[in-house]
């Protein structure tokens, strides 16, 4: 007896697949640094309104970014094992549908930011521009992960602008720290696809670094933690901050064990669990503000 074919996925299921709804790691890596910035800017808990704006806005913008990325990469993704079943690549979701969904999600995120200061709204414009441009940098830029870091870091800038109406030097130190964090975990991600990317002519930091990829990732992690400590130490958050930094450093050592042999499975596990580094840093900051006098 022949088994009946699986039913075709619904439009909702395809859209959820498109925005990686089942893979929260993608928006968690964005959320934790943004929340660190929000707590630092506010000197502690920023209030429910700003918290909800930035949590929802982060999820919405990451989802919009997935739509844009999949449209831009649809002809490349069919040649990469990890991405060849994406709904835009397979034709299950049209380019027009994906762009319409991305635009709707971005507009919802903008509507949330409109409920804060005008300075935050102003910073949202380049944030959207960099989100749109990022997928195309993989065609010509040797380390597009750096461009991704800039795009991902706008949450930090917008958080300070929403709370204080300005972006001080401390914010830019946190911005730089997170840039190196993005370089680290997205290079791990690029190590998963290196063989496929070489075949199709895609440029990534994993290809650019070559055999120096593992050392490069470790250096990026070290720079992230060092700059984060430099930015956060003056706040006087005491033992919770150092505990959070220590937990993050312990995870970096675990990442080294995962990626040192450059296996696809190890590198993908490292990337998919990298959001816990940001979570450790946020826990240290939030707890530090809570217990400090």
Residue frames relative to the residue before (quaternion, step in Angstrom):
aa qw qx qy qz dx dy dz
X 1.0000 0.0000 0.0000 0.0000 0.00 0.00 0.00
X 0.3628 -0.7552 0.5115 0.1906 3.58 -0.75 1.08
X 0.4466 -0.6920 0.4971 0.2731 3.55 -0.85 0.95
X 0.4743 -0.6689 0.4904 0.2953 3.58 -1.00 0.80
X 0.5470 -0.6304 0.4294 0.3450 3.60 -1.01 0.73
X 0.5740 -0.5905 0.4425 0.3549 3.54 -1.17 0.64
X 0.5252 -0.6415 0.4444 0.3394 3.61 -0.96 0.76
X 0.5517 -0.6103 0.4517 0.3452 3.56 -1.11 0.70
X 0.5189 -0.6480 0.4483 0.3314 3.60 -0.95 0.79
X 0.5133 -0.6335 0.4831 0.3190 3.56 -1.13 0.66
X 0.6569 -0.4878 0.3757 0.4352 3.59 -1.26 0.26
X 0.6354 0.5310 -0.3388 0.4466 3.58 0.96 -0.82
X 0.6533 0.5134 -0.3168 0.4575 3.59 0.93 -0.88
X 0.6540 0.5074 -0.3101 0.4676 3.58 1.01 -0.81
X 0.6588 0.5000 -0.3134 0.4667 3.59 0.96 -0.82
X 0.6430 0.5098 -0.3225 0.4718 3.59 1.01 -0.77
X 0.6198 0.5220 -0.3287 0.4851 3.56 1.11 -0.69
X 0.6401 0.5489 -0.3150 0.4357 3.57 0.98 -0.88
X 0.7585 0.3584 -0.2069 0.5035 3.59 0.91 -0.84
X 0.4500 -0.7205 0.4244 0.3135 3.61 1.33 0.29
X 0.1022 0.8435 -0.5196 0.0893 3.57 1.01 0.85
X 0.7004 0.4651 -0.2644 0.4725 3.57 1.09 -0.69
X 0.7022 0.3989 -0.2665 0.5261 3.60 1.28 0.09
X 0.1132 -0.8543 0.5051 0.0467 3.59 0.35 1.23
X 0.4778 0.6770 -0.4502 0.3328 3.63 1.18 -0.32
X 0.6250 0.5815 -0.3352 0.3987 3.58 1.06 -0.73
X 0.7447 0.3429 -0.2401 0.5198 3.60 1.01 -0.65
X 0.5661 0.5894 -0.3954 0.4192 3.59 1.18 -0.35
X 0.6283 0.5248 -0.3499 0.4554 3.62 1.03 -0.67
X 0.6472 0.4856 -0.3066 0.5014 3.58 1.23 -0.46
X 0.6805 0.5484 -0.2930 0.3876 3.54 0.95 -0.93
X 0.6835 0.5256 -0.3245 0.3889 3.61 0.72 -1.00
X 0.6799 0.4599 -0.3227 0.4712 3.67 0.79 -0.78
X 0.6172 0.5398 -0.3431 0.4583 3.57 1.10 -0.68
X 0.6700 0.4868 -0.2992 0.4739 3.58 0.97 -0.82
X 0.5803 0.5493 -0.3752 0.4699 3.60 1.08 -0.63
X 0.6729 0.4934 -0.2929 0.4668 3.58 0.87 -0.97
X 0.6442 0.5325 -0.3200 0.4461 3.58 0.97 -0.85
X 0.6739 0.4848 -0.2905 0.4759 3.60 0.93 -0.91
X 0.6587 0.5040 -0.3138 0.4623 3.59 0.96 -0.87
X 0.6627 0.5160 -0.3071 0.4475 3.58 0.90 -0.91
X 0.7412 0.4062 -0.2156 0.4891 3.57 1.00 -0.88
X 0.4180 -0.7044 0.4761 0.3200 3.59 1.21 -0.26
X 0.7882 -0.0933 0.0463 0.6066 3.57 1.16 0.62
X 0.8084 -0.2189 0.1675 0.5201 3.57 -1.19 -0.48
X 0.3287 -0.8059 0.4620 0.1705 3.62 -0.61 1.13
X 0.6034 -0.5244 0.3737 0.4704 3.60 1.25 -0.14
X 0.6157 -0.6048 0.3698 0.3440 3.55 -1.13 0.71
X 0.6120 0.5719 -0.3634 0.4078 3.58 0.99 -0.73
X 0.7153 0.4300 -0.2634 0.4837 3.59 0.73 -1.03
X 0.6147 0.5478 -0.3592 0.4394 3.59 1.00 -0.71
X 0.6876 0.4730 -0.2834 0.4724 3.58 0.86 -0.93
X 0.6166 0.5480 -0.3436 0.4488 3.60 1.01 -0.78
X 0.7511 0.4172 -0.2367 0.4536 3.58 0.78 -0.97
X 0.6107 0.5159 -0.3663 0.4762 3.61 1.08 -0.54
X 0.7013 0.4519 -0.2743 0.4782 3.59 0.79 -1.00
X 0.6527 0.5257 -0.3170 0.4439 3.59 0.97 -0.86
X 0.6314 0.5308 -0.3326 0.4571 3.59 1.03 -0.73
X 0.6631 0.4944 -0.3044 0.4725 3.58 0.90 -0.91
X 0.6721 0.5100 -0.2992 0.4457 3.59 0.91 -0.91
X 0.7000 0.4642 -0.2847 0.4621 3.60 0.87 -0.90
X 0.6114 0.5197 -0.3612 0.4750 3.59 1.04 -0.63
X 0.6550 0.5127 -0.3101 0.4604 3.58 0.98 -0.84
X 0.6371 0.5116 -0.3186 0.4804 3.57 1.02 -0.81
X 0.6396 0.5374 -0.3171 0.4489 3.57 1.01 -0.82
X 0.6190 0.5386 -0.3402 0.4593 3.59 1.06 -0.72
X 0.6336 0.5303 -0.3275 0.4583 3.59 0.99 -0.83
X 0.6788 0.4855 -0.2868 0.4704 3.57 0.87 -0.96
X 0.6558 0.5309 -0.3075 0.4399 3.57 0.92 -0.94
X 0.7017 0.4803 -0.2824 0.4441 3.58 0.87 -0.93
X 0.6100 0.5216 -0.3501 0.4830 3.57 1.14 -0.55
X 0.6798 0.4990 -0.2894 0.4529 3.59 0.89 -0.95
X 0.7791 0.3604 -0.1647 0.4858 3.59 0.99 -0.87
X 0.3381 0.7986 -0.4683 0.1693 3.60 1.24 0.05
X 0.6953 0.4610 -0.2881 0.4701 3.62 1.02 -0.68
X 0.6514 0.4858 -0.3120 0.4924 3.58 1.23 -0.40
X 0.6433 0.5901 -0.3286 0.3606 3.57 0.94 -0.94
X 0.6204 0.5640 -0.3595 0.4095 3.60 1.07 -0.59
X 0.6841 0.4687 -0.2817 0.4827 3.58 1.25 -0.32
X 0.6509 0.4823 -0.3032 0.5017 3.60 1.31 -0.03
X 0.5300 -0.6748 0.4092 0.3103 3.59 -0.69 1.11
X 0.7097 0.4950 -0.2692 0.4229 3.56 0.84 -0.99
X 0.7994 0.3431 -0.1395 0.4730 3.60 1.05 -0.69
X 0.4841 0.7238 -0.4192 0.2568 3.60 1.20 -0.20
X 0.6881 0.4612 -0.2915 0.4784 3.63 1.21 -0.25
X 0.3682 0.7320 -0.5020 0.2766 3.61 1.19 0.21
X 0.5934 -0.6542 0.3339 0.3291 3.61 -0.88 0.93
X 0.6397 0.4866 -0.3510 0.4805 3.63 1.04 -0.56
X 0.6404 0.5332 -0.3207 0.4503 3.59 0.99 -0.79
X 0.7144 0.4333 -0.2546 0.4868 3.60 0.97 -0.82
X 0.5038 -0.6649 0.4160 0.3620 3.61 1.23 -0.29
X 0.4477 0.6964 -0.4569 0.3253 3.59 1.25 0.08
X 0.7350 0.1871 -0.1398 0.6366 3.56 1.26 -0.51
X 0.3916 -0.7423 0.4939 0.2274 3.58 -0.73 1.05
X 0.6535 -0.4982 0.3942 0.4115 3.54 -1.29 0.36
X 0.6550 0.5206 -0.3145 0.4483 3.57 0.94 -0.86
X 0.6413 0.5188 -0.3201 0.4660 3.58 0.98 -0.84
X 0.6746 0.5062 -0.3001 0.4457 3.57 0.86 -0.99
X 0.6723 0.4864 -0.3003 0.4704 3.58 0.93 -0.86
X 0.6361 0.5224 -0.3293 0.4627 3.59 1.02 -0.76
X 0.6548 0.4975 -0.3122 0.4757 3.57 0.97 -0.83
X 0.6476 0.5207 -0.3156 0.4582 3.59 0.96 -0.85
X 0.6574 0.5081 -0.3064 0.4645 3.57 0.97 -0.88
X 0.6496 0.5187 -0.3188 0.4554 3.60 0.95 -0.85
X 0.6658 0.4960 -0.3035 0.4674 3.58 0.96 -0.85
X 0.6496 0.5108 -0.3149 0.4667 3.60 0.99 -0.81
X 0.6458 0.5148 -0.3194 0.4647 3.59 1.02 -0.76
X 0.6208 0.5258 -0.3391 0.4724 3.58 1.07 -0.69
X 0.6411 0.5160 -0.3174 0.4712 3.57 1.02 -0.83
X 0.6440 0.5188 -0.3147 0.4660 3.56 1.00 -0.83
X 0.6258 0.5419 -0.3358 0.4494 3.58 1.00 -0.80
X 0.6324 0.5219 -0.3296 0.4681 3.58 1.05 -0.72
X 0.6760 0.4932 -0.2976 0.4595 3.58 0.89 -0.93
X 0.5888 0.5914 -0.3632 0.4143 3.60 1.11 -0.61
X 0.6371 0.5244 -0.3343 0.4553 3.58 1.21 -0.38
X 0.6455 0.4703 -0.3279 0.5046 3.61 1.30 0.13
X 0.7722 -0.3288 0.2472 0.4842 3.61 -1.12 -0.58
X 0.6032 -0.5731 0.4113 0.3722 3.56 -1.20 0.51
X 0.5858 0.5784 -0.3787 0.4230 3.60 1.11 -0.57
X 0.6373 0.5155 -0.3230 0.4731 3.58 1.06 -0.74
X 0.6269 0.5292 -0.3274 0.4689 3.57 1.04 -0.79
X 0.6454 0.5318 -0.3190 0.4460 3.58 0.96 -0.86
X 0.6803 0.4749 -0.2919 0.4760 3.60 0.97 -0.81
X 0.5728 0.6043 -0.3794 0.4034 3.60 1.18 -0.40
X 0.5868 0.5993 -0.3712 0.3984 3.59 1.13 -0.55
X 0.7045 0.4043 -0.2896 0.5063 3.67 0.73 -0.87
X 0.5649 0.5901 -0.3930 0.4223 3.61 1.12 -0.54
X 0.6739 0.4765 -0.2881 0.4856 3.57 0.93 -0.89
X 0.6324 0.5450 -0.3306 0.4401 3.58 0.98 -0.83
X 0.6857 0.4711 -0.2871 0.4749 3.59 0.88 -0.92
X 0.6021 0.5526 -0.3533 0.4553 3.60 1.10 -0.65
X 0.6730 0.4906 -0.2860 0.4739 3.57 1.01 -0.84
X 0.7189 0.4772 -0.2560 0.4357 3.57 0.92 -0.92
X 0.5411 0.6825 -0.3986 0.2871 3.60 1.02 -0.73
X 0.6825 0.5006 -0.3454 0.4053 3.67 0.65 -0.91
X 0.6761 0.5139 -0.3019 0.4333 3.59 1.05 -0.67
X 0.5626 0.6094 -0.3934 0.3967 3.61 1.20 -0.36
X 0.5750 0.6082 -0.3789 0.3948 3.60 1.18 -0.43
X 0.6143 0.5637 -0.3426 0.4331 3.58 1.27 -0.19
X 0.8369 0.1814 -0.0600 0.5129 3.60 1.08 -0.63
X 0.6821 0.4860 -0.2911 0.4624 3.63 1.15 -0.48
X 0.5025 -0.7034 0.4148 0.2841 3.59 -0.75 1.08
X 0.7952 0.1287 -0.0708 0.5883 3.60 1.09 -0.63
X 0.0998 -0.8353 0.5389 0.0435 3.60 0.36 1.19
X 0.5165 0.6417 -0.4150 0.3863 3.59 1.21 -0.35
X 0.6018 0.5429 -0.3576 0.4639 3.60 1.15 -0.56
X 0.6384 0.5055 -0.3180 0.4855 3.58 1.04 -0.77
X 0.6213 0.5293 -0.3350 0.4708 3.57 1.06 -0.76
X 0.6249 0.5494 -0.3326 0.4438 3.58 1.03 -0.80
X 0.6339 0.5136 -0.3302 0.4747 3.57 1.01 -0.78
X 0.6585 0.5102 -0.3069 0.4603 3.58 0.93 -0.93
X 0.6915 0.4858 -0.2794 0.4558 3.58 0.91 -0.93
X 0.6782 0.5470 -0.2882 0.3972 3.58 1.09 -0.68
X 0.4828 0.6859 -0.4447 0.3141 3.60 1.17 -0.16
X 0.5387 0.6132 -0.4100 0.4070 3.59 1.16 -0.40
X 0.6280 0.5326 -0.3296 0.4618 3.59 1.06 -0.76
X 0.6811 0.4909 -0.2829 0.4639 3.56 0.86 -0.99
X 0.6786 0.4932 -0.2927 0.4589 3.58 0.88 -0.95
X 0.6100 0.5554 -0.3529 0.4415 3.60 1.06 -0.71
X 0.6740 0.4729 -0.3009 0.4812 3.59 0.87 -0.90
X 0.6511 0.5186 -0.3195 0.4529 3.58 0.96 -0.85
X 0.6611 0.5154 -0.3093 0.4491 3.59 1.02 -0.79
X 0.7142 0.4414 -0.2544 0.4800 3.58 1.03 -0.78
X 0.8340 0.2467 -0.0787 0.4872 3.57 0.75 -1.10
X 0.4274 -0.7001 0.4718 0.3234 3.59 1.18 -0.39
X 0.7537 0.2308 -0.1757 0.5897 3.59 1.27 0.26
X 0.3264 -0.7229 0.5746 0.2018 3.57 -1.31 0.29
X 0.1687 -0.8327 0.5213 0.0796 3.63 -0.07 1.27
X 0.7375 -0.4243 0.3037 0.4288 3.53 -1.34 0.11
X 0.6026 0.5697 -0.3547 0.4319 3.59 1.03 -0.73
X 0.6312 0.5352 -0.3282 0.4555 3.56 1.03 -0.78
X 0.6771 0.4903 -0.2990 0.4601 3.57 0.97 -0.82
X 0.5859 0.5396 -0.3744 0.4748 3.61 1.15 -0.48
X 0.6501 0.4897 -0.3067 0.4935 3.58 0.98 -0.83
X 0.6046 0.5618 -0.3343 0.4549 3.56 1.09 -0.77
X 0.6892 0.4720 -0.2772 0.4748 3.57 0.89 -0.95
X 0.6156 0.5414 -0.3441 0.4576 3.59 1.01 -0.77
X 0.7100 0.4479 -0.2738 0.4694 3.58 0.86 -0.90
X 0.5482 0.5892 -0.4032 0.4355 3.59 1.15 -0.47
X 0.6825 0.4655 -0.2874 0.4847 3.59 0.94 -0.86
X 0.6014 0.5435 -0.3650 0.4580 3.60 1.09 -0.59
X 0.6508 0.4997 -0.3118 0.4791 3.59 0.96 -0.86
X 0.6230 0.5356 -0.3357 0.4607 3.59 0.97 -0.82
X 0.6636 0.5149 -0.3065 0.4479 3.58 0.96 -0.86
X 0.7775 0.3666 -0.2325 0.4551 3.59 0.51 -1.09
X 0.6682 0.4771 -0.3380 0.4600 3.62 1.02 -0.52
X 0.5618 0.5366 -0.4003 0.4860 3.59 1.20 -0.27
X 0.5981 0.5383 -0.3535 0.4770 3.59 1.06 -0.69
X 0.6436 0.5193 -0.3046 0.4725 3.56 1.00 -0.88
X 0.6741 0.4973 -0.2904 0.4625 3.57 0.94 -0.90
X 0.5877 0.5768 -0.3647 0.4346 3.60 1.15 -0.54
X 0.5772 0.5838 -0.3667 0.4377 3.58 1.19 -0.56
X 0.7952 0.3330 -0.1355 0.4883 3.58 0.89 -1.00
X 0.3155 0.8077 -0.4753 0.1492 3.60 1.25 -0.01
X 0.6731 0.5057 -0.3201 0.4345 3.63 0.79 -0.93
X 0.6786 0.4769 -0.2877 0.4788 3.57 0.94 -0.89
X 0.6549 0.5244 -0.3165 0.4426 3.59 0.96 -0.84
X 0.6194 0.5378 -0.3411 0.4590 3.60 1.07 -0.70
X 0.6563 0.5290 -0.3110 0.4390 3.58 0.99 -0.81
X 0.7735 0.3621 -0.1858 0.4858 3.58 0.97 -0.86
X 0.5442 -0.6674 0.3772 0.3409 3.59 1.25 0.10
X 0.3852 0.7099 -0.4974 0.3166 3.58 1.19 0.49
X 0.3055 -0.7476 0.5614 0.1804 3.57 -1.09 0.71
X 0.0790 0.7843 -0.6102 0.0785 3.56 -0.96 0.94
X 0.6326 -0.5298 0.3981 0.4008 3.55 -1.26 0.30
X 0.6000 0.5646 -0.3644 0.4341 3.61 1.09 -0.63
X 0.6653 0.4749 -0.2949 0.4948 3.59 1.03 -0.78
X 0.6604 0.5197 -0.3092 0.4451 3.60 0.90 -0.90
X 0.7085 0.4537 -0.2639 0.4717 3.59 0.92 -0.88
X 0.2402 -0.8094 0.5072 0.1732 3.60 1.17 -0.47
X 0.8280 -0.1390 0.1284 0.5278 3.58 -0.85 -0.97
X 0.6180 0.5318 -0.3487 0.4623 3.58 1.26 -0.07
X 0.3477 0.7858 -0.4620 0.2196 3.57 1.28 0.20
X 0.6772 0.4853 -0.3056 0.4610 3.61 0.84 -0.91
X 0.6520 0.4978 -0.3083 0.4817 3.58 0.96 -0.88
X 0.6390 0.5341 -0.3224 0.4500 3.58 1.01 -0.80
X 0.6446 0.5160 -0.3192 0.4651 3.58 0.94 -0.88
X 0.6676 0.4973 -0.3051 0.4625 3.58 0.90 -0.89
X 0.6353 0.5160 -0.3280 0.4717 3.59 1.03 -0.77
X 0.6415 0.5215 -0.3259 0.4586 3.60 0.95 -0.83
X 0.6451 0.5127 -0.3184 0.4687 3.59 0.97 -0.85
X 0.6610 0.5147 -0.3085 0.4505 3.59 0.92 -0.93
X 0.6532 0.5029 -0.3114 0.4727 3.59 0.96 -0.84
X 0.6158 0.5469 -0.3423 0.4523 3.59 1.03 -0.78
X 0.7155 0.4502 -0.2700 0.4609 3.58 0.74 -1.02
X 0.6419 0.5269 -0.3299 0.4489 3.59 1.00 -0.76
X 0.6871 0.4669 -0.2831 0.4793 3.59 0.91 -0.89
X 0.6149 0.5364 -0.3487 0.4611 3.60 1.06 -0.70
X 0.6478 0.5076 -0.3158 0.4723 3.58 0.98 -0.84
X 0.6432 0.5294 -0.3144 0.4552 3.57 1.00 -0.83
X 0.6955 0.4736 -0.2718 0.4670 3.58 0.98 -0.82
X 0.7709 0.4108 -0.1893 0.4485 3.57 0.97 -0.89
X 0.5460 0.6575 -0.3946 0.3374 3.60 1.10 -0.60
X 0.6641 0.5211 -0.3362 0.4176 3.67 0.89 -0.78
X 0.5724 0.6125 -0.3823 0.3886 3.61 1.21 -0.29
X 0.3528 -0.7698 0.4722 0.2447 3.59 1.22 -0.29
X 0.2710 0.8053 -0.4851 0.2066 3.57 0.97 0.86
X 0.4579 -0.7504 0.4016 0.2569 3.56 1.30 0.17
X 0.8479 -0.2237 0.1452 0.4581 3.52 -1.31 -0.50
X 0.6025 0.5635 -0.4080 0.3911 3.69 0.91 -0.55
X 0.6367 0.5266 -0.3363 0.4519 3.59 0.99 -0.80
X 0.7014 0.4591 -0.2829 0.4660 3.60 0.84 -0.94
X 0.5997 0.5364 -0.3601 0.4722 3.57 1.14 -0.53
X 0.6524 0.5134 -0.3058 0.4662 3.56 1.01 -0.84
X 0.6545 0.4980 -0.3057 0.4798 3.57 0.99 -0.84
X 0.6405 0.5262 -0.3193 0.4592 3.58 1.05 -0.77
X 0.6456 0.5090 -0.3138 0.4750 3.57 1.02 -0.82
X 0.6357 0.5165 -0.3234 0.4738 3.57 1.05 -0.75
X 0.6545 0.5114 -0.3098 0.4627 3.60 0.96 -0.86
X 0.6254 0.5303 -0.3388 0.4614 3.61 1.03 -0.75
X 0.6459 0.5122 -0.3192 0.4676 3.58 1.03 -0.73
X 0.6007 0.5562 -0.3584 0.4487 3.58 1.06 -0.68
X 0.6373 0.5139 -0.3254 0.4731 3.59 1.01 -0.78
X 0.6268 0.5212 -0.3236 0.4803 3.59 1.07 -0.75
X 0.6236 0.5371 -0.3339 0.4595 3.58 1.01 -0.78
X 0.6191 0.5407 -0.3486 0.4503 3.58 0.98 -0.77
X 0.6566 0.5026 -0.3145 0.4662 3.58 0.93 -0.83
X 0.6645 0.5193 -0.3045 0.4428 3.58 1.03 -0.74
X 0.8024 0.3433 -0.1569 0.4623 3.59 0.88 -0.93
X 0.4862 0.7159 -0.4321 0.2537 3.60 1.14 -0.36
X 0.7112 0.4085 -0.2584 0.5104 3.62 1.14 -0.55
X 0.3974 -0.7716 0.4240 0.2587 3.57 1.35 0.03
X 0.3165 0.7408 -0.5322 0.2604 3.60 1.05 0.64
X 0.5971 -0.5734 0.4169 0.3754 3.58 -1.11 0.64
X 0.6776 0.5056 -0.3021 0.4405 3.57 0.85 -0.99
X 0.6769 0.4993 -0.2996 0.4503 3.59 0.89 -0.89
X 0.6736 0.4931 -0.2945 0.4651 3.57 0.94 -0.91
X 0.6585 0.4981 -0.3211 0.4638 3.58 1.00 -0.77
X 0.6217 0.5252 -0.3435 0.4687 3.60 1.02 -0.74
X 0.6352 0.5320 -0.3295 0.4526 3.58 0.96 -0.89
X 0.6759 0.4832 -0.3029 0.4668 3.59 0.84 -0.92
X 0.7119 0.4861 -0.2805 0.4221 3.59 0.75 -1.04
X 0.7219 0.3973 -0.2463 0.5103 3.59 1.20 -0.43
X 0.4326 0.7445 -0.4359 0.2619 3.60 1.26 -0.03
X 0.5602 0.6166 -0.4012 0.3807 3.60 1.13 -0.44
X 0.5717 0.6021 -0.3879 0.4002 3.61 1.17 -0.41
X 0.5537 0.5780 -0.4013 0.4454 3.60 1.19 -0.39
X 0.6696 0.4788 -0.2836 0.4919 3.57 0.93 -0.92
X 0.6277 0.5389 -0.3391 0.4478 3.58 1.04 -0.76
X 0.6406 0.5218 -0.3253 0.4598 3.60 1.01 -0.80
X 0.6568 0.5020 -0.3120 0.4683 3.58 0.96 -0.83
X 0.6607 0.4966 -0.3164 0.4656 3.58 0.93 -0.83
X 0.6342 0.5294 -0.3398 0.4495 3.59 0.95 -0.83
X 0.6475 0.5225 -0.3180 0.4546 3.58 0.99 -0.80
X 0.6743 0.4868 -0.2896 0.4739 3.57 0.99 -0.86
X 0.6890 0.4877 -0.2937 0.4485 3.59 0.78 -1.01
X 0.6755 0.4739 -0.2942 0.4822 3.58 0.94 -0.89
X 0.6172 0.5568 -0.3422 0.4381 3.58 1.06 -0.73
X 0.6693 0.4724 -0.3022 0.4873 3.59 0.93 -0.82
X 0.6482 0.5425 -0.3202 0.4278 3.59 1.04 -0.73
X 0.7743 0.3605 -0.1897 0.4844 3.58 0.92 -0.91
X 0.5846 0.5873 -0.3936 0.3980 3.61 1.16 -0.39
X 0.5452 -0.6421 0.4264 0.3297 3.61 -1.03 0.74
